[in-house]
Amino acid sequence: MKACAGRKMRVWIDILHTPQLNFYKAFIQRLSEEGHDVHVTVLDRGRLAKIAERELAPIRNVNVDVIGKHRMKKLWVILETNLLRYVQLLLWKSGKKIDVAFSNGAQCGVICKLFGVPEFSFDDDPQSLDYKLKEKVGIKNFSCLYQMPEGKSLPSFDTLLPALKEWAYLNPRSFTPDPEVLKDYGLEPYSYIFVREVSVGTINYSGQAPDSVLQIADKFPEGIPVVLSLEKKDKKNLYPSSWILLQEPLKDIHSLIYFSRGLVSSGDSMAREAALLGVPSYYLGVRYDMPANASAAKVARLDNRKSKEISAWMDEILSESGDAKRRQIDLRKRVDSEFVDINDFMANLMAGETKK
């Protein structure tokens, strides 16, 4: 990543979801090394707050504050996660001098607009309510979508980045797979299937039925280990007892994904992550026309219910032979040649602000 030259700054980064923590972590480390003061606000959602405090608080010049709560219930999301959190962020910002801010959500941008603070927003979902709010408020946004679907374009407040946001932390310079993490689960590389079941108690998943993975549990072949990442742990007894339930915080979830034979997910974020790791991925959700998902399917192996039946997908990945490692490396090199380096891009934005 390029250096952030110029004066030292007080930087605010607002994080609402674990993938966003991954998105900004390398950038936060770089800001710290450059001597900038970094204020990170984190939403209390699942284990996000604990993970952020564990991974970020020890970094020099970084302060982590947990603001707001996400209870995975739609009404609470509207009242507490959204409306109340605006008030909490307003009070938090009132007591701090901030020079520049970065976020993937609209809340940070709205607060920065009120205080006249320059803010850079990153997104990959033009269909979300957050995105529509950014457009109304006029928040400068960068969409990590690689390419727009044919006949579609972005509004004037937005700029297309030729990359997907997961590449900020999954590119070959940021991520090196570690096969040692498999030993804790008695697994061998490429011998198991990874599955992810998300909660649908959020606005983005409001049109999706719950327990999508559970509904197709009988489709998984016997004799193949299955590793389960389950967002709502209280439902663990509903899934096959032979499946290996992961307990967060995990040492290295992306290495577990990388060495899997394939990944099945009811959420699109992890489905895209797996695809960009070179893993055959199957998305069970309903967001078929989301541009980021279409781009992931274009550059890597991401299928869904419309493109292929789950049984046919299972047969395909289990029948594949040859060097899976070489296929992954080749795919990731090709993606890297087509995508912009998001971390360098953010560093350049920061460098521009320090010179003002």
Phi, psi and omega in degrees: 000142181286155183289147174265087186284162176107197185290158179282140188237159171258112190250133176251129175234121182256127186237127186246350188204151183305318177302330177289326174299315177298320181302318187263351190300313180295322179294318177299317178300317180295317178300319178298315181296331179279355177089008177285149173273124186246122176253117181250121173258135187232134175283136176283090183226115183059233179258011183304311184300315181294320179294317180297316180296320180292320186271331187257322185304324179290347182285134182301140177069015181244129177240132183248126176238130177270118183228122179088165182219146178239112185262008179065021176240134190300317180296317179295327177299317181292311187281314188265307184293326182260289188297307182296323182295329175302316179295317180296319178292323178299316178294319179298313182292328182301334182262012184222145173267119181239135180265326182201151183224155177225141177196163172256354180249168184278335188300315180300317181296320179297314179298318180295324176300319181295326184258001180070031180263129176297134183222139178246124183249144178237143186210166172215018185219085179295353181267353186281159176295325177301316182296317180297324178291320177302319180295317181294322182278339181082038179280129179295124186232150173237120182265118179273082188236358182067294177218148173274146176302153181303131180086357180251151177214164180265149176292170189294336181284354189242152177230133180281130171254130180282070179191164169256147189297334178296339182291343178299329181240356180249000178294159185299339179279335182262334186231127173237117182295142182240106181292347181296333182293340181290336184297328180296341183243005180064035184253153173250149179305135175064024181253356189222165176250136179259132177233145180231125177245117181261161172282145177258017180275040177229165182296319182297332183254019187297335181263011185250136177291149181285163170060046182296321179292317180302323183293340180243020183302329181286352179277346182282132184291146176290149178090350177255118179302144178236127178258125186249122170257110189243120182289320179257094186295341181291350179260010188300328182288349179279342184266158181308135183294340180282344180289144181271110182276124178279141178244118178283155000283142181265151180292316186197080184295328183287333172289323176298320177291315185304319185269009177279161178282332178187163180231137175240128184219141174274351175250146185278336181299308181290331175297318177292320178303311181300316180301317181286342172277000180084018182259131174303127189232144180231123182259122183267355184281190188247003184272063186293325186264012176293125185304323181296322178293320178296321179292320178297321178292332182285320185264344184216195185257089178233116179249167175212184184298333180280326184275332184196141174291145182299323180295319178294321178296316178301312180301320183295310184289331181281339181268350182292139177232174179101193188272094179297324180298315180295321178299319179297312183299316180296317180296316182292326175295319180294316178299318182297328180287338182261335183268148170283152176279108185295324180295319175296321180298313179294323178297323179291322175299317180295319179298323178296323180289324183290340182269354182285000000 
